[in-house]
Amino acid sequence: MRHSSFFLLHLPLACSLLWALPNSALADNTTAHSKFAGVYLSHEAGPSMNLSLGADGSATVTEDPGSGATTLFGHWADTGGQVAVKFDALDGRPAEAPMVFQPAHDGLQAVTWNRASWGKVTPPPMKKGSKVKQLYWLTEGP
C-alpha cells in the first residue's frame, strides 16, 4: 500500500516535468545548444578565414590564403573545448580534410587546416559576433 501511494503521488509530478521540458532537452543533440554556434570573421588584411556554425550542426568555411576564396560546406561538432568541422564531398570529388578550431581571444583559431592550400601562412584568428547583414556587405561589396 505504501509503494502504490508513493507512485500515485509522484507520477503526475514526473509527467508534468516531462511535459515542461523542450523537445531539444530530450534529444541527444549537444550542437544545438553549443556556445560555439554563430558567425566568426577574420578582421586582418591579407589572408582570411570566415566560419559559420549553425545551431543545426551545419558549417560553412570560406577561406582565402591569398590565392582566391574557396567556400566549403559540412557539419560541425563541439568536442568539449574545440570545434571539429567535417566537410561534404562535392561534384564526385573526395571531401576536404576536416578542420579543427579552438577558442582564442573572443573567437576561434584554426589548429588543423589544409596546409597544401595555405603553404607557410597560418589562418588568422576569427572574432565572433558579426551580424549576417554585415557579413553580406563584407563579402559582396563594390
Buried (B, 14 or more C-beta within 10 A) or exposed (E): EEEEEEEEEEEEEEEEEEEEEEEEEEEEBEBEEBEBBBBBBBEEEEBBBBBBBBEEBBBBBBBBBEEEEEEBBBBBBBEEEBBBBBBEEEEEEEEBEBBBBEBEEEBBBBBBBBEEBBEEBBBBBBBBEBEEEEBEEEEEEE
